Amino acid sequence: MKVVLAGYNVDAEILRELKEKAHWEADNVTPETLSAAYARISRDPRDIEELRADSRTATDKARRSNESIIFGLGHASVAEHALFNLDIIGVSRLAAEAVQQFRLAAYTEKSQRYITLDGDFVTPPGIVAAGLEKEFRATVEFQNDVYKKLYDALKSHLFRKHAGVVATKNGERTVDGWAKEDARYVVSLATATQFGMTMNARELEHLLRRLRADRRGEVRALAEELHRPLAALSPSIIKYANPTAYDTDRVEALAALALEALPRRASESGELVRLVSHTDSPDLSLCAALLFRYGGGDYAAAHATASAMDPGQRRQLVRTALSERSCWDRADRTFETIEFLYELTVSATNYAQLKRHRMTTQIVQDYDLTLGVTVPPNIVEIGMEKEFHAAVERSEECYATLAQRCPDEKDYILTNAHRRRVLTRLNARELYHFAALREDEHAQWDIRETSRLMRVAVEKIAPLTMMMLCGKSDFTARRTEIFDKE
Ligand SMILES: Cc1cc2nc3c(=O)[nH]c(=O)nc-3n(C[C@H](O)[C@H](O)[C@H](O)COP(=O)(O)OP(=O)(O)OC[C@H]3O[C@@H](n4cnc5c(N)ncnc54)[C@H](O)[C@@H]3O)c2cc1C
């Protein structure tokens, strides 16, 4: 056996410095050489190390090989071996949303919970072109003033209310974070953010196509900024990065058809979390999957056996699957066979967190003003709802103007409190992970409530499968209840 560390990501500044110091002339400091070498593994009998040496010494040949294997033969997965780290700085939260909907990537973003917002925001080009910059900026500045007032008032209130926490180590920072996390509900989606993104070349190509098809100028400009360094460094692995009619016309045509069939209407303020559908007989299905995986024979036999089991036997089977699990462990893969489809109504802040769960399918609607806004309970508690709603109303007035004169960019003025619907499919394995993080005591209260409601919706229909579903902070108590008391 032999394992070779063939490559790893290193800060580009270090590479630049090393190249300079070594007077490195070869054009091979690029992840393309790895992709090209790996691309040849399937047909070339030589050791991978030799293939890599070839790629490194003949970069032009490596690039031609990438082009013919990735794009000629269609082995697009080869481009996944080339990985890039990108700093994305000074974009709006709306642009960050557009990027972070792509799931085959890692992101870490500036937190509006931990960092005080300093009023930085993006003025979208379409708004400037429509002659609405002044009104837009005045509205954002109004929102930002309200943010500051709410933050100061929340901070004094919460410092008094949680004096015990404030006195503990890092307590001041924690309570200060609670003030920020609620005050930020009034700031707009134009607010500037920054995030680090790690993505492979295949997914980057997909991302670029979709960003370039976006109707918002900022998002299209971001695509160009992303593509520039990639095209210079690795010209052979990102090729089809321009949108086609599939990216543009399809979306428009579907929107027109949907609008005709289902005219937009005001939303009834319904449930925030609704379980739409789920795998039939989830507990029985999980038992069948467990018997299939850990037993033998075909699925029909496993299902028939699970059906014939009495409730006690089924419970024992599922308990055994969960018994040694700590709150950090992934549930057994068999739990992925049980699926739940939810319709969620979430604030922009809530969605910003929800979208980061990459093992879920999320079908996201546009923001919808008729769904109302999410008001943080602490703002009600300090009696500043009036100021909060003043910011929301002012945003909605500006939104109405933008909707008429530059509709593609109207969402920039909406606040973190505005809502949208998300249809999301999760399997039971991911739901365990989601609840562990999002129903935990450290989770932000808004998504924590969504997570709680999602749990409540499945507990009755899948009591065995979901028996240990809880936030990390409740794990020990739940474990004692299920495994020690029974
Ligand atoms: C309290 C709290 C505070 C947070 N603060 C911030 C913050 O300040 N800034 C910020 O940017 N984010 C923050 N997050 C978001 C967090 O970093 C995660 O992005 C988010 O919770 C999604 O969870 P996840 O990455 O575990 O997994 P999911 O995307 O839900 O995926 C589920 C699991 O699949 C596996 N998985 C998925 N993708 C990969 C992959 N590419 N490689 C390997 N394994 C993978 C992992 O086991 C993962 O746990 C915060 C989250 C919480 C709960």
The ligand as a Gaussian input file, in Angstrom:
#p B3LYP/6-31G(d) Opt

LIG

0 1
 C      -24.691000      28.370000      16.253000
 C      -24.194000      28.506000      14.841000
 C      -23.398000      29.594000      14.475000
 C      -22.945000      29.728000      13.152000
 N      -22.177000      30.803000      12.801000
 C      -21.732000      30.949000      11.550000
 C      -20.933000      32.073000      11.160000
 O      -20.644000      32.959000      11.940000
 N      -20.535000      32.159000       9.872000
 C      -20.842000      31.175000       8.965000
 O      -20.448000      31.294000       7.808000
 N      -21.598000      30.107000       9.295000
 C      -22.046000      29.961000      10.551000
 N      -22.810000      28.856000      10.887000
 C      -23.169000      27.891000       9.833000
 C      -22.304000      26.630000       9.904000
 O      -20.950000      26.958000       9.760000
 C      -22.697000      25.624000       8.809000
 O      -22.401000      26.137000       7.536000
 C      -24.159000      25.263000       8.823000
 O      -24.597000      25.024000      10.126000
 C      -24.406000      24.013000       7.955000
 O      -24.059000      22.870000       8.672000
 P      -22.983000      21.793000       8.232000
 O      -21.868000      22.472000       7.522000
 O      -22.606000      20.969000       9.411000
 O      -23.671000      20.816000       7.302000
 P      -24.734000      20.559000       6.137000
 O      -24.440000      21.406000       4.969000
 O      -26.094000      20.568000       6.731000
 O      -24.328000      19.088000       5.769000
 C      -24.591000      18.008000       6.654000
 C      -23.342000      17.209000       6.887000
 O      -22.865000      16.697000       5.636000
 C      -21.442000      16.658000       5.663000
 N      -20.953000      17.577000       4.627000
 C      -21.688000      18.427000       3.870000
 N      -20.908000      19.030000       2.975000
 C      -19.653000      18.579000       3.181000
 C      -18.392000      18.818000       2.577000
 N      -18.266000      19.660000       1.548000
 N      -17.320000      18.173000       3.046000
 C      -17.428000      17.306000       4.056000
 N      -18.591000      17.025000       4.685000
 C      -19.684000      17.647000       4.241000
 C      -21.015000      17.081000       7.054000
 O      -20.926000      15.936000       7.864000
 C      -22.161000      17.951000       7.483000
 O      -22.263000      18.076000       8.877000
 C      -23.278000      28.722000      12.186000
 C      -24.062000      27.622000      12.575000
 C      -24.521000      27.501000      13.875000
 C      -25.379000      26.313000      14.233000

